[in-house]
Amino acid sequence: MAIVVDKYRGTQTYSLVYCRLLNAARKKESVPYEEIGQIMGLEAHLGMAKEIGQLLGEINEDEHNNGRPMLSAVAVEPTTRMPGEGFFQFAKELSKFDGETEEDKREFWRDEIQRVYEIW
């Protein structure tokens, strides 16, 4: 069952961002959200986060449906060097995470990004 409505699936934008995330995972690196926005051709504006979240949600859902961890674990905010709140909310929708505290989030993310690094 789809959680995320298709907007970017099957587009060049989806493929470019997916490849960047995959490349970062293979190198055990992270990708700042700002870079993802640039790949998407977005100007810095209030709606940018929503569009990035939409695309990352589609990617995460596809990865989940294929038995893989959330690839967007490598996408991070520049200040915290961790994913944003949308990452954890979506993990809850996928029934992968049920924590509430910042420590719960940090622990889940560390485990998930390790799974991403291991699979790629």
Residue frames relative to the residue before (quaternion, step in Angstrom):
aa qw qx qy qz dx dy dz
M 1.0000 0.0000 0.0000 0.0000 0.00 0.00 0.00
A 0.3966 -0.7325 0.5076 0.2205 3.56 -0.84 0.99
I 0.2612 -0.7422 0.6007 0.1416 3.52 -1.02 0.89
V 0.7631 0.3279 -0.1460 0.5375 3.54 1.02 -0.92
V 0.4144 -0.6907 0.5404 0.2433 3.57 -0.90 0.96
D 0.5027 -0.6588 0.4719 0.3010 3.57 -0.98 0.86
K 0.0836 0.7597 -0.6427 0.0530 3.50 -1.00 0.93
Y 0.8038 0.2498 -0.1010 0.5303 3.55 0.96 -0.92
R 0.4777 0.6785 -0.4515 0.3279 3.63 1.14 -0.38
G 0.8136 0.2450 -0.2014 0.4873 3.52 -0.97 0.92
T 0.6112 0.5496 -0.3586 0.4425 3.58 1.27 0.06
Q 0.6415 -0.5043 0.4082 0.4094 3.52 -1.31 0.28
T 0.6089 0.5648 -0.3495 0.4337 3.59 1.02 -0.77
Y 0.6263 0.5264 -0.3246 0.4747 3.59 0.95 -0.91
S 0.6939 0.4948 -0.2815 0.4409 3.58 0.79 -1.05
L 0.6613 0.5122 -0.3131 0.4497 3.58 0.94 -0.86
V 0.6782 0.4668 -0.2953 0.4848 3.58 0.90 -0.88
Y 0.6220 0.5412 -0.3387 0.4533 3.59 0.96 -0.85
C 0.6742 0.4956 -0.2971 0.4600 3.59 0.87 -0.92
R 0.6435 0.5164 -0.3285 0.4598 3.60 1.00 -0.77
L 0.6539 0.4988 -0.3105 0.4766 3.58 0.97 -0.85
L 0.6516 0.5220 -0.3067 0.4571 3.56 0.96 -0.88
N 0.6450 0.5162 -0.3132 0.4684 3.56 0.98 -0.85
A 0.6446 0.5082 -0.3170 0.4751 3.58 0.99 -0.83
A 0.6432 0.5230 -0.3234 0.4563 3.59 0.96 -0.84
R 0.6576 0.5152 -0.3123 0.4523 3.58 0.93 -0.84
K 0.7249 0.4031 -0.2274 0.5102 3.57 1.12 -0.71
K 0.3891 -0.7345 0.4563 0.3177 3.56 1.37 -0.02
E 0.4403 0.6622 -0.4584 0.3969 3.53 0.97 1.03
S 0.3674 -0.6823 0.5667 0.2798 3.53 -1.34 -0.09
V 0.2809 -0.7309 0.5995 0.1660 3.55 -1.36 0.32
P 0.3755 -0.7255 0.5204 0.2487 3.62 -0.69 0.99
Y 0.6040 -0.5693 0.4175 0.3698 3.56 -1.11 0.69
E 0.6028 0.5773 -0.3594 0.4173 3.58 1.01 -0.75
E 0.6496 0.5089 -0.3147 0.4690 3.58 0.97 -0.81
I 0.6242 0.5235 -0.3401 0.4698 3.58 1.01 -0.76
G 0.6335 0.5297 -0.3208 0.4639 3.57 0.99 -0.83
Q 0.6498 0.5099 -0.3134 0.4686 3.58 0.99 -0.81
I 0.6289 0.5231 -0.3314 0.4701 3.59 0.98 -0.82
M 0.6853 0.4801 -0.2683 0.4773 3.56 1.05 -0.83
G 0.4621 -0.6960 0.4356 0.3351 3.58 1.25 -0.21
L 0.4302 0.7122 -0.4473 0.3281 3.56 1.21 0.49
E 0.3696 -0.6700 0.5972 0.2407 3.51 -1.15 0.73
A 0.5656 -0.5794 0.4511 0.3755 3.58 -1.14 0.53
H 0.2971 0.7226 -0.5746 0.2437 3.57 -0.57 1.20
L 0.7215 -0.4681 0.2914 0.4188 3.56 -1.25 0.28
G 0.7035 0.4756 -0.2747 0.4511 3.60 1.00 -0.70
M 0.4461 0.7185 -0.4431 0.2972 3.56 1.26 -0.19
A 0.6554 0.5218 -0.3214 0.4414 3.61 0.86 -0.90
K 0.6393 0.5296 -0.3270 0.4517 3.59 0.99 -0.81
E 0.6735 0.4910 -0.2974 0.4657 3.59 0.93 -0.87
I 0.6328 0.5096 -0.3281 0.4819 3.57 0.99 -0.81
G 0.6559 0.5173 -0.3041 0.4580 3.58 0.94 -0.89
Q 0.6129 0.5482 -0.3404 0.4561 3.58 1.04 -0.77
L 0.7027 0.4671 -0.2701 0.4639 3.55 0.78 -1.04
L 0.6697 0.4862 -0.3075 0.4696 3.60 0.90 -0.87
G 0.6052 0.5499 -0.3484 0.4582 3.57 1.09 -0.63
E 0.6454 0.5080 -0.3171 0.4741 3.58 0.96 -0.83
I 0.6545 0.5037 -0.3088 0.4718 3.57 0.94 -0.89
N 0.6716 0.4993 -0.3051 0.4545 3.59 0.85 -0.91
E 0.6458 0.5123 -0.3265 0.4625 3.57 0.95 -0.81
D 0.6544 0.5047 -0.3137 0.4676 3.59 0.95 -0.84
E 0.6449 0.5085 -0.3210 0.4717 3.58 0.97 -0.81
H 0.6495 0.5233 -0.3061 0.4589 3.57 0.93 -0.93
N 0.6795 0.4964 -0.2835 0.4599 3.58 0.93 -0.91
N 0.6994 0.4143 -0.2533 0.5245 3.57 1.28 -0.36
G 0.5931 -0.6357 0.3368 0.3615 3.56 1.26 0.43
R 0.5756 0.5795 -0.3827 0.4317 3.58 1.22 0.40
P 0.5966 -0.5680 0.4215 0.3792 3.60 -1.23 0.38
M 0.6677 -0.5054 0.3790 0.3940 3.55 -1.36 0.23
L 0.3457 -0.7810 0.4877 0.1808 3.57 -0.25 1.30
S 0.6431 0.5407 -0.3408 0.4220 3.59 1.05 -0.61
A 0.3721 0.7005 -0.5092 0.3340 3.60 1.22 0.26
V 0.6529 0.5083 -0.3216 0.4604 3.60 1.17 -0.46
A 0.6016 0.5409 -0.3564 0.4674 3.62 1.27 -0.21
V 0.0059 0.8504 -0.5196 0.0826 3.56 -0.56 1.17
E 0.5075 -0.5843 0.5363 0.3367 3.50 -1.37 0.38
P 0.5395 -0.6645 0.4015 0.3259 3.59 -0.93 0.78
T 0.6864 0.4967 -0.3026 0.4365 3.60 1.00 -0.70
T 0.7728 0.3497 -0.1885 0.4950 3.60 0.86 -0.92
R 0.2749 -0.7714 0.5086 0.2659 3.57 1.25 -0.56
M 0.6050 0.4796 -0.3571 0.5257 3.55 1.24 0.66
P 0.6145 -0.5203 0.4167 0.4219 3.59 -1.23 0.25
G 0.5457 -0.6210 0.4611 0.3224 3.55 -1.27 0.42
E 0.7632 -0.3985 0.2706 0.4307 3.54 -1.35 0.09
G 0.5984 0.5893 -0.3587 0.4075 3.59 1.06 -0.68
F 0.5915 0.5749 -0.3557 0.4395 3.58 1.09 -0.69
F 0.7138 0.4490 -0.2554 0.4730 3.57 0.87 -0.96
Q 0.6154 0.5351 -0.3443 0.4651 3.58 1.08 -0.69
F 0.6745 0.4809 -0.2990 0.4737 3.57 0.94 -0.86
A 0.6046 0.5433 -0.3545 0.4623 3.59 1.05 -0.68
K 0.6235 0.5174 -0.3334 0.4821 3.59 1.09 -0.66
E 0.6483 0.5168 -0.3203 0.4584 3.60 0.95 -0.83
L 0.6844 0.4483 -0.2687 0.5084 3.57 1.15 -0.63
S 0.4052 -0.7287 0.4453 0.3263 3.59 1.34 -0.04
K 0.4275 0.6930 -0.4657 0.3468 3.55 1.06 0.79
F 0.7908 0.1828 -0.0475 0.5822 3.58 1.22 -0.53
D 0.0125 -0.8098 0.5866 -0.0026 3.55 -0.96 0.86
G 0.3947 0.7402 -0.4584 0.2938 3.58 1.25 0.36
E 0.3046 -0.7545 0.5578 0.1637 3.52 -1.35 0.27
T 0.7172 0.4682 -0.2630 0.4440 3.58 0.94 -0.84
E 0.6519 -0.4960 0.3957 0.4152 3.54 -1.30 0.27
E 0.6342 0.5220 -0.3313 0.4643 3.58 1.04 -0.72
D 0.6084 0.5391 -0.3451 0.4692 3.61 1.05 -0.75
K 0.6651 0.5058 -0.2965 0.4624 3.55 0.93 -0.95
R 0.6553 0.5157 -0.3111 0.4559 3.56 0.89 -0.95
E 0.6719 0.4983 -0.2971 0.4604 3.59 0.92 -0.91
F 0.6457 0.5079 -0.3226 0.4702 3.60 0.92 -0.87
W 0.6717 0.5025 -0.3052 0.4507 3.57 0.86 -0.96
R 0.6382 0.5223 -0.3373 0.4540 3.61 0.90 -0.84
D 0.6671 0.4922 -0.2987 0.4728 3.58 0.96 -0.87
E 0.6810 0.4973 -0.2934 0.4503 3.58 0.90 -0.94
I 0.6725 0.4769 -0.3170 0.4688 3.60 0.87 -0.82
Q 0.6004 0.5402 -0.3587 0.4681 3.60 1.09 -0.58
R 0.6381 0.5098 -0.3229 0.4782 3.60 1.00 -0.80
V 0.6275 0.5267 -0.3322 0.4675 3.59 1.01 -0.81
Y 0.6698 0.4993 -0.2996 0.4609 3.58 0.85 -0.95
E 0.6669 0.5142 -0.3037 0.4457 3.58 0.97 -0.85
I 0.7099 0.4671 -0.2785 0.4475 3.60 0.90 -0.85
W 0.7493 0.3491 -0.2102 0.5221 3.58 1.06 -0.66
